[in-house]
Amino acid sequence: MANRFIDKIERFAPLGADDIECLAAATSTPRKFAARRDLIREGDRPGPVFVILEGWACRYKILPSGARQVLAFMMPGDCCDLHIALLAEMDHSIQTITPALVATIERQDMDAILDERRAVAKAMYMSQLVDEGIMRAWITSMGRRQSIERVAHLMCELYLRARNIGLTTESQFALPLSQLLLADALGMTPVHLNRVLKALRLSGTMTLERGSLLITDPAKLIQIAGFDENYLHRRLRVAS
């Protein structure tokens, strides 16, 4: 069975057979989680490293008003909070979006892997830097991009990330994100998001419906978004 976590890590640094065997063993006993299940909540004591092997998840915060801000989307192969144990408590929550298969690596085991396996440590640090690049892109969108640019930019990002891990090779792929969830990620109301999606559909660039994204004019969508994929560092690979 393919292990998307190992596949992702290998894109950042060449791993030896023993490195791959070690990561496979560390993620060999995953658990199944239902959709909309919190893996950990804000205020909890930090626990193990979560590795998403199948399904989608998200990071989020709940404001005092009850409003939700989605902070990141996680796809198969992503791992959560490499060094969060340095903090006394979680400052955000992590929840599954779809049914998911999630492996947990206990903190002491992860520390030992990073200490003893230089190539794995480099690859995981690089992966974390890409996650931080995505966060910076989201901050830029929230602060400076117009609504239609913001939506187009996120669609470009999600499509490329999905293609990178083999979820699609076509212009269409399954995007299991409700309009409410997308609105919470984009800092928009669902009504306003619906208007923007309609405008993008009428412009002939993309269609989002029934959990599927179809990009009909990639060049135009990229132009609207002002999208530059450099922050995803898809060509990044370091020697061990």
C-alpha positions in Angstrom: 0.0 0.0 0.0 1.4 3.4 -1.0 2.4 5.7 1.9 1.8 9.3 0.7 3.7 10.7 3.7 6.9 8.9 2.7 6.2 9.9 -1.0 6.0 13.5 0.1 9.1 13.5 2.3 11.1 11.8 -0.4 10.5 14.8 -2.7 12.5 17.0 -0.4 15.6 14.8 0.2 16.9 11.5 -0.9 16.2 8.8 1.7 17.9 5.5 2.2 16.1 2.2 2.4 16.5 2.2 6.2 15.0 5.7 6.4 12.0 4.6 4.5 11.7 1.5 6.6 11.8 3.6 9.7 9.1 6.0 8.5 6.9 3.1 7.3 7.2 1.5 10.8 6.4 4.8 12.5 3.1 5.1 10.5 2.2 1.4 10.3 -0.7 1.5 12.8 -3.0 4.3 11.6 -6.5 4.9 13.0 -9.7 5.6 11.0 -11.5 8.8 11.9 -14.9 9.9 10.9 -15.4 13.3 9.1 -15.6 16.4 11.3 -13.7 14.7 14.2 -11.3 16.8 16.2 -7.9 15.2 16.4 -6.8 17.8 19.0 -8.4 21.0 20.3 -7.1 24.4 21.2 -6.1 24.5 24.8 -5.2 20.7 24.9 -1.8 19.6 25.9 0.2 19.0 22.7 0.3 15.3 21.9 1.8 13.1 19.1 2.6 14.2 15.5 -0.4 13.4 13.4 0.2 12.1 9.9 -2.7 12.3 7.4 -2.4 9.1 5.2 -5.8 9.4 3.6 -8.5 12.0 3.6 -8.5 15.7 4.3 -8.2 17.8 7.5 -7.9 21.4 8.5 -6.5 23.6 11.2 -8.9 26.2 12.7 -9.6 28.6 15.5 -12.9 29.6 17.0 -13.4 33.3 17.9 -15.2 34.5 21.0 -18.2 35.3 18.8 -18.4 31.7 17.6 -17.1 32.4 14.2 -14.5 30.0 12.7 -11.3 30.8 10.9 -9.8 27.9 8.9 -6.0 28.3 9.0 -4.8 25.5 6.7 -6.1 22.6 4.7 -4.2 19.3 5.0 -4.1 16.6 2.3 -2.8 13.0 2.3 0.9 13.0 3.2 0.8 16.1 5.4 1.9 15.9 9.0 1.0 18.3 11.8 3.0 20.2 14.4 6.6 18.9 14.3 7.7 21.0 17.3 4.4 21.9 19.0 5.4 20.0 22.1 7.7 22.9 22.9 4.5 24.8 23.8 2.4 24.3 26.9 -0.9 24.0 25.0 -2.4 24.0 21.5 -3.2 27.4 20.1 -5.5 26.0 17.4 -7.5 22.9 16.7 -7.2 20.2 14.0 -10.2 18.5 12.6 -10.9 15.9 9.9 -12.9 17.2 6.9 -13.6 13.8 5.4 -13.2 10.3 6.8 -9.5 10.0 7.3 -6.7 7.5 8.0 -4.4 9.1 10.5 -1.1 7.7 11.9 0.3 9.1 15.2 4.0 9.3 16.0 4.7 9.7 19.7 6.8 12.7 20.5 9.7 10.7 21.9 9.7 8.6 18.8 9.7 11.6 16.5 12.5 13.2 18.4 14.6 10.1 18.1 13.9 9.9 14.3 15.0 13.5 13.8 18.1 13.1 16.0 19.3 9.8 14.4 18.3 10.2 10.8 19.8 13.3 9.2 18.1 12.9 5.8 14.6 12.5 7.3 15.2 15.5 9.5 16.2 17.7 6.5 13.3 16.5 4.5 10.8 17.1 7.3 12.2 20.6 8.0 11.9 21.4 4.3 8.3 20.2 4.3 7.6 22.4 7.3 9.1 25.4 5.5 6.7 24.8 2.6 3.8 24.8 5.0 5.0 28.1 6.3 5.2 29.4 2.8 1.6 28.5 2.3 0.7 30.3 5.5 2.4 33.4 4.2 0.5 33.2 0.9 -2.8 32.9 2.8 -1.9 36.0 5.0 -1.1 37.9 1.8 -4.4 36.9 0.3 -6.4 37.9 3.4 -4.6 41.3 3.6 -4.2 42.4 0.0 -6.0 40.3 -2.6 -9.5 41.2 -3.8 -12.2 38.6 -3.2 -12.1 37.1 -6.7 -8.3 37.0 -6.6 -8.4 35.4 -3.2 -10.7 32.6 -4.4 -8.8 32.0 -7.6 -5.5 31.9 -5.8 -6.7 29.3 -3.3 -8.1 27.1 -6.2 -4.8 27.3 -8.0 -3.0 26.2 -4.8 -5.3 23.4 -3.9 -5.2 22.0 -7.5 -1.4 22.1 -7.6 -1.0 20.5 -4.2 -3.5 17.8 -5.2 -1.6 17.1 -8.5 1.7 17.0 -6.6 0.5 14.0 -4.6 -1.2 12.2 -7.4 -4.8 13.0 -6.5 -5.4 14.2 -10.1 -3.7 14.4 -13.5 -6.6 16.1 -15.2 -8.2 19.6 -15.1 -10.8 18.2 -12.7 -10.4 16.7 -9.2 -12.4 15.9 -6.1 -12.4 18.9 -3.7 -14.3 17.8 -0.6 -14.6 21.3 0.8 -18.1 22.8 1.4 -18.7 26.5 0.5 -19.0 27.1 4.3 -15.6 25.7 4.9 -14.1 27.6 2.0 -15.7 30.8 3.2 -14.2 30.3 6.7 -10.8 29.8 5.0 -11.1 32.9 2.8 -12.6 35.3 5.4 -15.8 35.7 3.4 -19.5 35.0 4.0 -20.9 32.0 2.2 -23.2 34.3 0.3 -20.4 36.5 -0.9 -18.3 33.4 -1.8 -21.2 32.1 -3.8 -21.3 35.3 -5.9 -17.5 35.1 -6.5 -17.8 31.5 -7.6 -20.6 32.4 -10.0 -18.5 35.2 -11.4 -15.6 32.8 -12.0 -17.9 30.3 -13.6 -19.4 32.9 -15.9 -15.9 34.0 -16.9 -15.2 30.5 -18.2 -12.3 29.9 -15.8 -13.6 27.3 -13.3 -16.6 25.5 -11.9 -16.9 24.3 -8.3 -19.9 22.1 -7.6 -20.8 18.8 -5.9 -17.4 18.5 -4.3 -15.5 18.7 -7.6 -13.4 21.5 -9.0 -13.1 21.8 -12.8 -10.6 24.3 -14.2 -11.7 25.2 -17.7 -9.2 28.0 -18.4 -6.0 27.6 -16.3 -4.2 30.5 -17.9 -7.0 32.9 -17.1 -7.5 31.6 -13.6 -3.7 32.1 -12.9 -4.0 35.6 -14.4 -7.0 36.5 -12.2 -5.2 35.1 -9.1 -1.8 36.7 -9.9 -0.6 33.2 -9.0 3.1 32.3 -8.7 3.7 28.8 -7.5 7.2 29.6 -6.1 6.0 29.4 -2.5 5.1 25.7 -3.0 8.8 25.0 -3.7 7.9 22.0 -5.9 11.4 21.8 -7.3 13.1 21.9 -3.9 15.3 18.9 -3.1 18.4 18.9 -0.9 21.3 16.5 -0.7 21.5 14.4 2.4 
